[in-house]
Amino acid sequence: MNILLLSSEYAPMRGGIGTYAREIAVAATQLGARVTMVAPNYGKDTSEADRASPFPVHRFNGGLHSARDLPAKVLLTRSHVGAAPFDVVHAADWPFFIPVALARSRTPARLLMTVHGTEINETQTASKRLAIRFSGAFGPRTEIAANSRFTRDLFRTKFDIDERRIHAIRLGVSAFWSGGARNDRAAVRARHEIGPDRIVMVTVARITRRKGHHLTLEALARLPAELRQRITWLIVGPEGEAQYVNELRSLINTSQCDVRLLGAISDEEIRDLYGAADFFCLTGLPESSGRVEGFGLVYLEAGASGLPSIASDIGGVPDAVLAGESGLLAQPQAEMVASLIQQIAENSDLRVRLAAGARAHARDLSWERCAAETYRLPRPQAASPLEALSA
């Protein structure tokens, strides 16, 4: 199978869509497909990293997408679509939806577009809906891959197309998070001056209001004093909205909770922290702006490392965190989140059971499985009974 994959986000930029494009391309290649990646260069020389890629990467000049980039993407897509006999032309995210649709006359390939959640709401303006309609973006040759059941259902409510062309295909998680040479749990704790008797909770997310750090902090403050004083909360991630970050710092300083802001660190360091922690917590909030949590890949990464999650029951998160199996879900309210933190912090047997479920769920949702479902590629004999059941 010959696949052309176009993405407006890719390494060296870090983010969910870039991760999706990279991982599904690697997995498809491992399953025997020939993948050609088209991605922006962000004004940097990426030649060394691209040469090490298991598939060719064609870079175009550009960075984060804006509306003025659309004509260039249309010409770019037409040139690549006509360059080889592709079996699948895949727009990994919405900036390539219209360009792929407008290039359909140049190829008999299957046209595939992946929706991640928020862009579905963002395309509801009159001008964007008109552009989608007249370009035939979601015409009869187009198939939609949604990253969760929530995203699939959201798309169905906004666009009237044949439901048989919309598929919920959950994302995968890299083996990096379950394997590798990670540092010893005790050594990592010692490096961060965390005692062996501490209960460690970790959050990995950009510090923005919709990620709900303030909600988690309020939940911690509601715990019984004796328990609260035993918990260390490690917050990993770059700073987002400046005003919100300042508000959060102020709340932390007056909270009487042990909270550490570690900033942006490497994936290797995050993996080490997962190994040193007891559970993961990310309590996102619904937003009136239309932004949604389409899936929640970070919960799978934590789960692959053996951490159960506490999460908000919003968006596509229930596909990433199985309630009562790989973690605990609650409505994003402080008293409810506090109750879950207390349950998981005080009950080591519960943590062990949920940790086993989190690992199993992460094994089930491999990128190989995601690529096979997305591109209809055959998979080799599954390596475990769990994988055999999910194939």
Secondary structure, DSSP 8 states (H G I E B T S, - for coil): -EEEEE-S--TTS-SHHHHHHHHHHHHHHHTT-EEEEEEE-TTS--HHHHHTSSS-EEEES--S--GGGHHHHHHHHHHHHTTS--SEEEE-SGGGHHHHHHTGGG--SEEEEEE-SHHHHHT-SHHHHHHHHHHTTTSTTEEEEESSHHHHHHHHHH----GGGEEE----B-GGGT-S----HHHHHHHTT--TT-EEEEEES-B-GGGTHHHHHHHHHTS-HHHHTTEEEEEES-B--HHHHHHHHHHHHTS-SEEEEEES--HHHHHHHHHH-SEEEE-----TTS------HHHHHHHHTT--EEEE--TTHHHHS-BTTTEEEE-S-HHHHHHHHHHHHH-HHHHHHHHHHHHHHHHHSBHHHHHHHHHT------SSHHHHHH-
